[in-house]
Structure formats: C-alpha cells, structure tokens
Amino acid sequence: MAKAKSGGKRGGLPALDKSPSHLLHRALQLALDIYADEFGPGGLTQRQYAVLSAVETQEGLTQTDLVRITGIDRSTLADMAARMIVKGLLERQRSAADARANAVSLTDAGRAALEEARPKMAAADARLLKLIGGGKRESLTNLLRDLVRAGDEAAAPPAEKPAKKVKAEKPKKAKAEKPAAKKKVKKAA
C-alpha cells in the first residue's frame, strides 16, 4: 500500500498540487494500491500483466519490443522475463527476424493466467476511473495516452521520429531607407 498521506484535508501542499510529475506519481500509487487489492497476494503484478497482454497481442515480440511497448526498463524486463519463463508463463526462442534477439511467446499457463487476470484488471480500472466524474474518465485516458505517445516520440532515435513540419521563413521586408538628412549649409554673406 502507499505511504501515509500528509498535508491538509486534500493531502497536499500548493506547490505539489501544481506539479504534474508529483500528481502522476500519486495517481500511480493509488492505481497500484487498487490493483494490488483486486489481484490479492500471489496474483500477477501489474507489470507481469502488461507483459503477458503485450505478448498475447503479438506473439514473437523481442524483449526490446517489450521494453518499448510496456515502458519497463531493459534490465527489469530481462529479469521479469526470466522469472516468468521459470514460472512457465512465457517461453523464449531465437527471433526469426533477428537471430541475436530472443522472442517470447505465451505458454498455455501464461494464457490461462492472463485470462484469469482480465476481469481483475477490468475491476481495478473501473474502481480507479469511478473516483472521477463520468465526463472526465475518457478525457483522462486520452490525455494519458497522448502524454505517453509524445514521450515515446521524443525519446525515439532520430531515424524513427516523425518528420516535423518546418515553417517556411517569410522573407524579411527590406527596411525603407530614410532619406539622408539634408545639412543646411550657411553661405557666407
């Protein structure tokens, strides 16, 4: 469970209540608490669920693909995959596309674990979204998706980034030259 909240009635300080990174962290703590409550001890972790879901969607993903899709860092994902293989949830083989890479696929046990977990994940998501008004639920999900997509695009290597539209520079207008001030020349009388 999340650490005890401190602060006023609403749980925060004005500076923190205006910090998107802090608020996202707090929202993640809340989501993980709800997830753990729905899944109970010994259930799949949220990250394991994400990996199994990604692999089910596209069998034969490499661990590099899974890092990109799930956002789990490379070393953590490698350890997770190894543990999930030992538990019999995943199996690993050489990638057909890249012999240097390992591809993973679901085992029958992994597929069964995912099927058992789906209603629990749906319940956790429903509980989380129920905490905010109905009209804001879809907006929140869309904003989070947009944020993740923008972060992925910003982190992508230059070859993978979509080309940015470059505005053509408008030619600068030449400044009209001011007529030179006429000097009054006094003629000697």
N, C-alpha and C positions, 0 to 999 in steps of 0.2 A: 504494500500500500504506500501511497505517497506520504511524504513527511508532513508533520503537523503544519497547518497554515498559520501564519501570523499576520498581524495587521488589524485594521479596523473591521467593521461589520462585513465589508465586501472582500476582505482578505488581502489587501494590497496597499502599496504606497503610491501616491500620484505618479512618481517617476516610473515605477514599474508598470503601472496600469496603462502607460502610454508606450511601452516597449513591445513591439511585435514579437521579438525573439523571446522575451520573458513570457508573454502571453501564450505563445505557441508551446513553450516548454511546459507551462502549467496545464494547458489543454491536453498535451501528450500524457502527462502524469494522470490526469483524470481518465483519459481513454484507456490507458494501460490498467488502471485500477478496475475499471468496469470490465475490461477484457478478462483480467485475472479472476474476477468474481464469477463471470459467466462460465469460464473454462474449468475453474477449480484447480486444486493441486494435481500435478501429474498430467495435465492436459497439454496440448500443443501450445507453444509460446506464440505470440503474435508474429514474430519473425519466421518461425517454422511454418506457420500458416501461410505467410506471404510467399515463401519459397515453394511450398507444395502447390499453391494456386498458380504461380508463375510456370512451374514445370508442367502442370496439367494443361495449361493453356497452350504451351508449345513444347512438346517433348523434344529432347535432344539439345536443350539450351546448354551453353557452356557456363562455367562458373563466372566468367567475365560478363556474359549476358545477364546472369542473375544479379551481379553487383549493380549493373546499370538499371535493371528493371526494379529491383527492390530497394535500392539505396543503402543496402548493408555493405559495410566496408569489406574490402577484399580478404583480409586475414580472418575477420569474424565469420564471413561466409564460408571460407575454406574449412574452418573448424566446425561450423554448423553442419556443412555437407558431410564431413567425415563422421560426425556423430549420428546424423540421420541415416547414413549408409549402414553403420553398425547396428542401429535400431531396426533396420530393414525397411525404412520408409522410402529410400532412394537407392538407385543403383547407378554406377558410374561406368562409362566406357569411353574409348577414344572418340573424339568428334569426327564425323565423316567429312566435315568442311575443313577442319584444321587438326592434323594428326598430333600437333603439340598440345592441344587443349583437351580437357575432359568434358564430356557431355553427361548430363544426368537425366534420368527418367524415373517416373514413379513405379514403385513396386505395387503389388496387389495390396499389401499392408499400408503403403502410403496413400493409395487411392481410398481405402476404407477409412483411414484416419481423417482424410480431408472431407469425405462425405459426412462423417460423424461430427466434424468441427463446423461445417457450414451453418447449421441452424444456430449454433452458439455465437458465431461471428455475426450473423444477422441480428441476433438478440442484443449483442453488445453495441453494434452500430445503432440500432433502434433506441436503446437506452441513452446513448450519447446524444443523438440528434433530438430526442424528446426534451432535452434540457433547454433547447432554444425554440423560439417561436416557429410555427409551421412554415411561414413565408420565408424564413431565413435559412431553413435547412438546405434546400437545393443551392442557394447562393453560397453558403459556407463550403459545401462540397466543390462547387465550381471554382470558387476563389482558391481553395487549397490545391486543386488540380492545376489551375493556372500558375500558381506560385511554384509548384514542383516542376512543371514544364519549363517555365522561364529559367529556373535554376539549372535544369538539365541542359538547356540550350546554352546558357552562359558558361557551363563547365565543359561543354563538348570541345574536342580538339578543333582547330580552325577548319580543317577539311570537312568536318561534319556539321559545322554551323550553317544555318540558312543564310544566304546572302542578304546583307542589309541593303535596304533601298537607300541609295545615295542621292541626296537632293542636288540638282544641278545648281551651281553657283550662278547667281544673277550677275551679269556684267555690271561692274560699278560704273555709275554715271560719272562722266568727266565733269569736274567742277568747272563751272563757267569762270573764266579768268576775269578778274576785276580790272577794269581799265586802270592803267597806271595813273597815279595822282599827278596832275599837271602842276609842275612847280611854277610859281609866279616869279617871274624874273623881273626885277625892277630895273628899268633902264635909267641910266644916269642922266639927269637932266641938265 
